[in-house]
Amino acid sequence: MTSETLFQKLLPFVNLNHLSDSELLSNKRIKKYVDWNAFSNIKMIRLIMRDKSIIDKIDLNKYNFNMKELIPILLFHPDLIDYFELDFSKIGPIEAIHMLEIINNFID
């Protein structure tokens, strides 16, 4: 059995949420085989903040991000706003302030 085959067999047993963000994003072998839809919301947000190209590897319909969770991503990467369906009807005052900051940064 090759090391690659063994790696593929063992990976499904690893809780990917326990791997460091840097390991997930820098290890080419992990990046090749990982199921990017298997992460918790908070882990996925951190990963997208560190490497926004990850957003093209995930099915956004599998994640139910709320506005509060999306604000950190949008503060770092306001250009990703079009990827998300934002529900402004349930926005609170603090989220509204953050969204105004994001929009202001996006326009500048």
C-alpha positions in Angstrom: 0.0 0.0 0.0 1.4 3.4 -1.0 1.5 6.3 1.4 -1.0 8.1 -0.8 -3.5 5.2 -0.6 -3.1 5.0 3.1 -3.6 8.7 3.4 -6.8 8.5 1.4 -8.1 5.6 3.5 -7.3 7.4 6.8 -8.6 10.9 5.9 -12.3 10.1 6.3 -11.6 9.2 10.0 -10.0 12.5 10.8 -12.2 15.3 12.2 -11.1 18.1 9.9 -12.4 20.7 12.3 -9.5 19.7 14.7 -6.8 20.4 12.1 -5.2 23.8 12.2 -6.3 26.3 9.6 -2.8 26.8 8.4 -2.3 23.0 7.9 -5.5 22.7 5.9 -4.6 25.6 3.7 -0.9 24.9 3.2 -0.8 21.1 2.9 -1.3 20.2 -0.8 -2.2 16.6 0.0 -4.9 17.6 2.4 -6.3 20.3 0.1 -6.5 17.7 -2.7 -8.7 15.2 -0.9 -10.5 17.2 1.7 -14.3 17.6 1.6 -14.6 21.3 1.9 -18.3 21.0 2.8 -17.5 19.0 6.0 -16.4 21.9 8.2 -18.3 23.8 10.9 -19.6 27.3 10.0 -17.0 29.0 12.2 -14.1 26.9 10.8 -15.2 27.7 7.2 -15.4 31.4 7.9 -11.9 31.4 9.3 -10.6 29.4 6.2 -12.3 31.8 3.8 -10.9 34.8 5.7 -7.4 33.3 5.3 -7.8 32.1 1.7 -10.8 33.5 -0.2 -10.3 31.1 -3.1 -11.8 28.4 -0.8 -15.2 29.9 -1.5 -15.1 28.4 -5.0 -14.5 24.9 -3.5 -17.6 24.8 -1.2 -21.3 24.5 -1.7 -22.6 27.6 0.0 -26.1 26.0 0.1 -24.7 23.5 2.7 -23.8 26.3 5.0 -26.4 28.4 6.7 -24.3 31.4 7.5 -26.1 34.2 9.5 -25.3 37.8 9.1 -23.2 37.9 12.3 -21.0 35.1 11.0 -20.5 36.7 7.6 -19.4 40.1 8.9 -15.8 39.1 9.5 -15.5 37.6 6.0 -17.0 40.7 4.4 -14.8 43.0 6.4 -11.7 41.2 5.1 -13.1 40.5 1.6 -16.0 42.9 0.7 -15.8 41.7 -2.9 -17.3 38.3 -1.7 -20.6 40.0 -0.8 -22.2 38.7 -4.0 -21.6 35.1 -3.0 -24.1 35.3 -0.2 -27.8 35.8 0.0 -28.1 38.4 2.7 -31.4 38.7 4.7 -31.5 42.3 5.8 -34.9 41.9 7.4 -33.4 40.3 10.5 -30.4 42.5 10.8 -29.6 44.1 14.2 -28.2 47.5 14.9 -24.6 46.4 15.3 -24.8 44.2 12.2 -26.2 47.3 10.3 -23.2 49.4 11.4 -20.8 46.7 10.2 -22.6 46.4 6.9 -22.3 50.1 6.4 -18.6 49.9 7.0 -18.3 47.0 4.6 -20.2 48.8 1.9 -18.2 52.0 2.5 -14.9 50.0 2.1 -16.3 48.2 -1.0 -17.2 51.5 -2.7 -13.8 53.2 -1.9 
